[in-house]
Amino acid sequence: MLKIGDTVAWRHAWGTDPVADAVVTGLDITFYPREKYGDPAEEVSWDLVQQNRVVVSLSNSCWAYGSQISPQGTDPNQWHK
């Protein structure tokens, strides 16, 4: 499960920037992949993240689609394949 307060690996610029760590400050579950708005949640399954049905707010004042994040210590570009 991914929870608010967890640290994730994140790629800015739609997944093209180098991997950086970021802390999750908010989670929204969307009905369809790559929607920007959804229903707030305290935690989500990593399956939903891999389906790209989660929008994540981050401690660095950025937000990300599920495809831009992965568990800390992994590369989102490799983890989603």
Backbone as JSON, one array per atom type, in Angstrom:
{
  "sequence": "MLKIGDTVAWRHAWGTDPVADAVVTGLDITFYPREKYGDPAEEVSWDLVQQNRVVVSLSNSCWAYGSQISPQGTDPNQWHK",
  "N": [[0.84, -1.19, 0.0], [0.43, 2.25, -0.73], [0.89, 5.15, 1.1], [-0.11, 8.33, 2.5], [2.59, 10.33, 3.45], [4.56, 8.5, 2.87], [7.73, 7.95, 1.26], [8.61, 8.25, -2.1], [10.0, 7.19, -5.28], [10.44, 9.49, -7.89], [9.81, 10.99, -11.03], [10.15, 13.99, -12.58], [8.8, 16.3, -15.05], [7.0, 14.93, -16.76], [8.0, 12.39, -16.49], [10.53, 12.4, -17.6], [12.73, 13.61, -16.38], [15.62, 13.14, -14.17], [15.56, 10.56, -11.61], [14.18, 11.31, -8.44], [13.74, 11.56, -4.89], [10.63, 11.94, -3.16], [8.12, 13.06, -0.87], [4.91, 11.81, -0.23], [2.06, 13.79, -0.08], [-0.6, 13.86, -0.61], [-3.3, 11.93, -2.02], [-5.22, 10.93, -4.79], [-7.74, 8.93, -6.14], [-8.53, 7.98, -9.37], [-11.09, 7.49, -11.86], [-10.52, 6.76, -14.47], [-7.43, 6.02, -16.27], [-4.75, 8.42, -16.06], [-6.31, 10.67, -15.47], [-6.74, 13.9, -14.04], [-8.08, 14.62, -11.73], [-9.63, 13.19, -8.86], [-11.03, 11.03, -6.34], [-10.28, 11.78, -2.99], [-7.92, 9.98, -0.96], [-6.49, 8.17, 1.79], [-4.73, 6.1, 1.59], [-3.57, 3.92, -1.02], [-3.62, 1.08, -3.24], [-0.68, -0.35, -4.68], [-1.23, -1.5, -7.08], [-3.25, 0.1, -8.24], [-1.72, 2.39, -8.66], [0.08, 1.42, -10.6], [-1.75, 1.03, -12.62], [-2.07, 3.56, -13.39], [-4.02, 5.16, -12.21], [-3.96, 6.93, -10.15], [-3.44, 10.07, -8.71], [-0.88, 11.95, -7.39], [0.0, 14.12, -4.8], [2.86, 15.97, -3.91], [5.56, 16.63, -1.56], [7.25, 18.56, -2.56], [5.8, 20.54, -3.71], [4.79, 19.75, -6.14], [2.78, 17.74, -8.4], [1.92, 14.41, -9.46], [1.27, 11.94, -11.96], [0.39, 8.47, -11.6], [2.15, 6.99, -13.18], [4.53, 8.33, -12.99], [5.71, 7.79, -10.6], [7.2, 5.47, -8.26], [7.98, 2.72, -5.99], [10.25, 3.73, -3.41], [13.68, 3.77, -4.24], [13.49, 2.53, -6.66], [13.21, 2.81, -10.27], [10.82, 4.75, -11.82], [10.37, 4.58, -14.62], [11.24, 2.04, -15.3], [9.89, 0.38, -13.51], [7.17, 0.47, -14.18], [6.94, -1.01, -16.47]],
  "CA": [[0.0, 0.0, 0.0], [1.06, 3.56, -0.74], [0.18, 5.98, 2.06], [0.37, 9.7, 2.72], [3.77, 10.32, 4.31], [5.57, 7.62, 2.29], [8.68, 8.51, 0.3], [8.56, 7.53, -3.38], [10.87, 7.63, -6.37], [9.59, 10.35, -8.72], [10.44, 11.63, -12.2], [9.47, 15.22, -12.99], [8.75, 16.57, -16.49], [6.27, 13.83, -17.39], [8.78, 11.16, -16.41], [11.77, 12.48, -18.35], [13.82, 14.08, -15.53], [16.24, 12.1, -13.34], [14.79, 10.09, -10.46], [14.39, 12.0, -7.18], [12.82, 11.14, -3.83], [9.63, 12.93, -2.76], [7.18, 12.56, 0.13], [3.5, 11.91, -0.63], [1.24, 14.61, 0.81], [-2.0, 13.67, -0.95], [-3.59, 10.88, -3.01], [-6.56, 10.91, -5.39], [-8.0, 7.79, -7.0], [-9.32, 8.4, -10.52], [-11.87, 6.44, -12.49], [-9.79, 6.37, -15.67], [-6.0, 6.36, -16.23], [-4.25, 9.76, -16.41], [-7.19, 11.79, -15.14], [-6.05, 14.76, -13.08], [-8.85, 14.77, -10.5], [-10.28, 11.98, -8.41], [-11.52, 11.03, -4.96], [-9.17, 11.73, -2.03], [-7.71, 8.75, -0.21], [-5.35, 8.16, 2.72], [-3.82, 5.09, 1.07], [-4.01, 3.25, -2.24], [-2.8, -0.08, -3.58], [0.29, -0.11, -5.75], [-1.88, -1.92, -8.34], [-3.89, 1.29, -8.82], [-0.64, 3.25, -9.15], [0.57, 0.84, -11.85], [-2.79, 1.24, -13.62], [-2.06, 5.01, -13.64], [-5.3, 5.68, -11.73], [-3.7, 7.68, -8.92], [-2.74, 11.35, -8.81], [-0.16, 12.1, -6.13], [0.56, 15.42, -4.43], [4.18, 15.72, -3.32], [6.07, 17.63, -0.63], [8.01, 19.57, -3.29], [4.78, 21.39, -4.35], [4.44, 19.2, -7.45], [1.89, 16.58, -8.4], [2.37, 13.44, -10.45], [0.46, 10.78, -12.29], [0.95, 7.22, -11.09], [3.25, 6.52, -14.03], [5.74, 9.08, -12.69], [6.24, 7.4, -9.3], [7.38, 4.05, -7.96], [8.52, 2.57, -4.64], [11.56, 4.33, -3.2], [14.79, 2.9, -4.62], [13.27, 1.98, -8.0], [13.06, 3.82, -11.32], [9.47, 4.66, -12.35], [10.35, 4.18, -16.03], [11.46, 0.59, -15.36], [8.91, -0.29, -12.65], [5.86, 0.42, -14.84], [6.97, -1.85, -17.68]],
  "C": [[0.88, 1.25, 0.0], [0.23, 4.46, 0.15], [0.73, 7.4, 2.06], [1.49, 9.63, 3.74], [4.87, 9.4, 3.81], [6.49, 8.4, 1.36], [8.67, 7.61, -0.94], [9.68, 8.01, -4.29], [9.97, 8.36, -7.36], [10.43, 10.9, -9.88], [9.58, 12.81, -12.63], [9.45, 15.29, -14.53], [8.16, 15.38, -17.25], [7.11, 12.56, -17.48], [10.09, 11.21, -17.14], [12.96, 12.97, -17.53], [14.44, 12.92, -14.76], [15.35, 11.75, -12.14], [15.18, 10.9, -9.22], [13.41, 11.43, -6.16], [11.87, 12.28, -3.51], [8.68, 12.26, -1.76], [5.76, 12.82, -0.35], [2.74, 12.73, 0.4], [-0.25, 14.48, 0.52], [-2.15, 12.61, -2.03], [-5.02, 11.04, -3.5], [-6.66, 9.7, -6.29], [-8.92, 8.25, -8.12], [-10.06, 7.21, -11.11], [-11.15, 5.88, -13.71], [-8.31, 6.7, -15.52], [-5.75, 7.79, -16.7], [-5.29, 10.87, -16.29], [-6.48, 12.61, -14.07], [-6.79, 14.84, -11.74], [-9.56, 13.48, -10.16], [-10.79, 12.15, -6.99], [-10.34, 10.91, -4.0], [-9.13, 10.4, -1.29], [-6.5, 8.91, 0.71], [-4.29, 7.16, 2.27], [-4.43, 4.44, -0.16], [-3.13, 2.03, -2.47], [-1.83, 0.3, -4.69], [-0.26, -0.57, -7.09], [-2.56, -0.74, -9.02], [-2.85, 2.26, -9.36], [-0.14, 2.73, -10.5], [-0.46, 0.96, -12.97], [-2.89, 2.71, -14.02], [-3.39, 5.66, -13.26], [-5.15, 6.41, -10.4], [-2.98, 8.97, -9.27], [-2.16, 11.62, -7.43], [0.3, 13.55, -5.95], [1.84, 15.15, -3.64], [4.64, 16.9, -2.47], [6.85, 18.74, -1.31], [7.09, 20.52, -4.08], [4.42, 20.95, -5.76], [3.37, 18.12, -7.28], [2.37, 15.67, -9.52], [1.28, 12.42, -10.74], [1.14, 9.54, -11.71], [2.13, 6.73, -11.88], [4.57, 7.22, -13.74], [6.35, 8.7, -11.34], [6.38, 5.89, -9.21], [7.9, 3.94, -6.54], [9.93, 3.15, -4.55], [12.65, 3.31, -3.54], [14.61, 2.24, -5.98], [13.16, 3.14, -8.99], [11.65, 3.69, -11.9], [9.41, 4.18, -13.8], [10.54, 2.67, -16.2], [10.37, -0.17, -14.62], [7.56, -0.45, -13.33], [5.84, -0.46, -16.08], [6.48, -3.24, -17.38]]
}
